[in-house]
Amino acid sequence: KDVNKVLEFCGKSGDEESSKLCRRHIVGNAFSEKFDYEKFRKICRTEQPSDPSFRGDCYMIMAGASFEIEPAAKAAQSASKFCSSIEEEFQKGCFTYVAKMIAAKANSMEREGLCEGLPEQYVELCKKENQEDLILMQETGGEH
């Protein structure tokens, strides 16, 4: 599959909001097949001139995707490592999303240790419960 061609196709939908949703849907589907941060990082770096938030959103989708296909402990470790490796301007959004995913996906017993693996400024957010509502609101643009 050539994801770049599909992303380009999304831009031809005529309506910018539809194009944006299409891109994020494609990115999510691409990551659900066989997860490889390095391979898919290139997708996030595909320039989308009419969608300036694409790269940051794509990185968050990448970080969250591992929680759908790996146990929470492994996903938290790999997602945190990934967030540390991206451009500094996107790290805050990435780590915030990982903190919320840990809080939503990990049981209370494992959450404590997983949260401690994040940079200090995200630990408190990570330890909060009921993050699923926050994640859903972020993914739906605030509608819940």
C-alpha positions as CSV (number, residue, x, y, z in Angstrom):
1,K,0.0,0.0,0.0
2,D,1.2,3.5,-0.7
3,V,-0.2,5.5,2.2
4,N,1.2,8.8,0.7
5,K,-1.1,8.3,-2.3
6,V,-4.1,7.7,-0.1
7,L,-3.3,10.8,2.0
8,E,-3.1,12.7,-1.2
9,F,-6.5,11.3,-2.2
10,C,-7.9,12.5,1.1
11,G,-7.0,16.0,0.1
12,K,-9.2,15.8,-2.9
13,S,-12.5,15.4,-0.9
14,G,-13.3,19.0,-1.5
15,D,-14.2,19.8,2.1
16,E,-11.2,20.5,4.4
17,E,-12.8,18.9,7.5
18,S,-13.6,15.7,5.6
19,S,-10.0,15.7,4.3
20,K,-8.7,16.0,7.8
21,L,-10.8,13.2,9.1
22,C,-9.9,11.0,6.1
23,R,-6.1,11.5,6.8
24,R,-6.5,10.5,10.5
25,H,-8.6,7.5,9.7
26,I,-6.0,6.3,7.1
27,V,-3.2,6.8,9.6
28,G,-5.0,4.9,12.3
29,N,-5.7,2.0,9.9
30,A,-2.1,1.9,8.7
31,F,-0.8,1.6,12.2
32,S,-3.1,-1.2,13.1
33,E,-1.6,-3.7,10.7
34,K,2.0,-4.3,11.8
35,F,3.3,-1.6,14.2
36,D,6.7,-0.2,13.4
37,Y,7.4,3.3,14.7
38,E,10.3,3.9,12.3
39,K,8.4,2.9,9.2
40,F,5.3,4.9,10.1
41,R,7.2,8.0,11.3
42,K,7.7,8.8,7.6
43,I,3.9,9.0,7.1
44,C,3.6,11.6,9.9
45,R,6.3,13.6,8.2
46,T,4.4,13.8,4.9
47,E,3.7,17.4,4.3
48,Q,0.1,18.3,4.4
49,P,0.1,22.1,3.6
50,S,-3.7,22.5,4.1
51,D,-3.6,20.5,7.4
52,P,-0.9,22.1,9.7
53,S,-1.9,20.0,12.7
54,F,-1.4,16.7,10.8
55,R,2.1,15.9,12.0
56,G,1.3,16.4,15.7
57,D,-2.0,14.5,15.4
58,C,-0.3,11.7,13.5
59,Y,2.3,11.3,16.2
60,M,-0.4,11.0,18.9
61,I,-2.2,8.4,16.8
62,M,1.0,6.5,16.5
63,A,1.7,6.6,20.2
64,G,-1.9,5.5,21.0
65,A,-2.0,2.8,18.4
66,S,0.4,0.6,20.2
67,F,-2.0,0.4,23.1
68,E,-4.6,-1.2,20.8
69,I,-2.2,-4.0,19.7
70,E,0.2,-4.5,22.6
71,P,-0.2,-5.1,26.4
72,A,-0.3,-1.8,28.3
73,A,3.2,-2.2,29.8
74,K,4.9,-2.8,26.5
75,A,2.9,-0.1,24.7
76,A,3.7,2.4,27.4
77,Q,7.4,1.8,27.2
78,S,7.5,1.9,23.4
79,A,5.2,4.9,23.1
80,S,7.2,6.8,25.7
81,K,10.4,6.0,23.9
82,F,8.8,7.2,20.6
83,C,7.6,10.5,22.1
84,S,11.1,11.2,23.3
85,S,12.4,10.7,19.8
86,I,10.2,13.1,17.9
87,E,10.7,16.8,17.3
88,E,10.5,18.7,20.6
89,E,7.6,20.8,19.5
90,F,5.4,17.7,19.3
91,Q,6.6,15.9,22.4
92,K,4.1,17.6,24.8
93,G,1.1,16.4,22.8
94,C,2.5,13.0,22.4
95,F,3.4,12.5,26.1
96,T,0.0,13.9,27.2
97,Y,-1.8,11.4,25.0
98,V,0.4,8.5,26.3
99,A,-0.4,9.5,29.9
100,K,-4.1,9.5,29.1
101,M,-3.8,6.1,27.3
102,I,-2.0,4.6,30.3
103,A,-4.6,5.9,32.6
104,A,-7.4,4.5,30.4
105,K,-5.9,1.2,29.5
106,A,-3.8,0.0,32.4
107,N,-5.3,-1.5,35.5
108,S,-4.7,0.4,38.8
109,M,-2.0,-2.0,39.9
110,E,0.2,-1.5,36.8
111,R,-0.7,2.2,36.3
112,E,1.5,3.4,39.1
113,G,4.7,1.9,37.7
114,L,3.9,2.8,34.1
115,C,3.2,6.4,34.9
116,E,6.6,6.6,36.7
117,G,8.2,5.8,33.4
118,L,7.0,9.1,31.9
119,P,8.7,12.5,32.2
120,E,7.9,14.0,35.6
121,Q,5.4,16.6,34.3
122,Y,3.1,13.9,32.9
123,V,3.0,11.6,35.9
124,E,0.1,13.3,37.8
125,L,-2.1,13.3,34.6
126,C,-1.2,9.7,34.0
127,K,-2.3,8.6,37.5
128,K,-5.8,10.1,37.1
129,E,-8.6,7.7,36.5
130,N,-11.4,8.0,34.0
131,Q,-9.2,9.2,31.1
132,E,-11.4,7.4,28.5
133,D,-13.8,10.3,28.5
134,L,-10.9,12.7,27.9
135,I,-9.5,10.6,25.1
136,L,-13.0,10.3,23.5
137,M,-13.5,14.0,23.7
138,Q,-10.1,14.7,22.1
139,E,-10.8,12.2,19.3
140,T,-14.3,13.6,18.6
141,G,-13.3,17.3,18.8
142,G,-15.0,17.8,22.2
143,E,-18.3,16.2,21.5
144,H,-19.2,13.4,23.9
